[in-house]
Amino acid sequence: MFFKYYYSAQFLYKAWKRFRKYGAALTAATQNVEECLRSETARLMFANSEFLVLLNQAATDRAELAKLLNISENQMGYVTNAEAGHGLLRVGGAIVPFANEFPRTGALYQLWNTTPTDK
């Protein structure tokens, strides 16, 4: 939604750059990367991000991300039909697959779980 309008996109872009300049760690999340990447401003922000977590991605999203972030086809396999909690971490120039498996019992799982059918 931010990237749909020029002024909100520019505000977010300038904040992204300025906050990082002062050592802040900004967090952004989207469920539809392809839609977000239609904006050149959003593309610059993705490319300029030091830390990214990529979870399961649709085919069109994978293609766009692979081109933008120079991620190999083999590496993109980790975000193809990936289970919940599995994906890729991109930190600086390093790209590492991860599996964050958490026990489904106990209070912490109930607190952090976002799957409606598991409630």
N, C-alpha and C positions, 0 to 999 in steps of 0.2 A: 504494500500500500504506500509506503514512504516513497518508493521510486516512481510511482505513477505521476506524481506532481513535481514540477521543477524545484520549487522552493523547499519542500520537505526533503527532497533528495539532496539538494545542496547543503542544507543544514546538517543532515546526517553525515554526509561526506566530509564536511569541514570539521565536525565534531570528532569523527573517526581519526582524521589525521592529527588534529590538535591534541586530543586526549592521549594518543599513542606517543606523541612528542614528549609528553610529561610523564611517561611511564605507566599510564593507566591501562588496564586490561579491559577492553570492551567486549561485550557478548552480543551476538546477534544470532537469530535462528530463523530458518524458513523451512517449510515443508515442500515448497515447489521452487527448486533452484532455477529451472529453465525460465520461469516467469520473471524471477528476480534478475537473471542475467540478460534480459532484454534491454536493461538499462546500462548504458556505458558507465555511468557513475557506480553502479553496483559491481560491475566487472572490475573496475579499478580497486574498489574496496576489497573484493575477494583476493585479487592478485597481490594486494599490498598487506594482506593479513599474515602475521607471523605464525599463528596457530589456528588450525582448522580441524574439526572433527567431522568426518563424513560417514554417515550411516547408509543404510540401504537406499539406493538411488534408482529411479526409472531409467530406461535406456537412453532417452533423449537428454536427461540431466547428466548421466555419466559421460556422454559424448562431449557435451559442453564443458564440463569440469575437467575432463582429460585434456582437452585442447588448451583451456585457460591456464591450468595449473601444471602442465607438463607431467601428467601422471600416465604411466604405461598401461597398456591393455591388461597385462598380468596383474598389476596392482589394483586396477579397477575391478578385477574379479572379486576382491574382498568387499565390495559394496554392490555386488550383483546378487540378488536374492539372498541377501545377508540376513541372518537371524537377528532378533532384537539384541542390542548390546554389542554387536560385532561391526567392525568397519575399519577405517583408516584414520590415523593421526598424521597430520602434516605439521611439522615444527621446523621452521626455517626451511632448509633444503631437504630435510629428512622426511621420508614417508614410511610409516610403520603400521602394519596391520595390528589390530587388537581384538581381544575377546573379553568383554567385561561381563562375566557371568556371576550373578549374585544369587545366593540362596533364596528361594521363593517362600521361605517360612520366616516368621519373626516380625517384630515391630518395624524394623528398618525397611524391609521390603514393602510392607503396607504403607509406610509413610512416603516412600519415594516412587512407588509404582504408579504409572500413568495409564495402564491398560484397563479400560473400563470393565472388561469381562473378568478380570482378576480381582475385582473389589469385593 
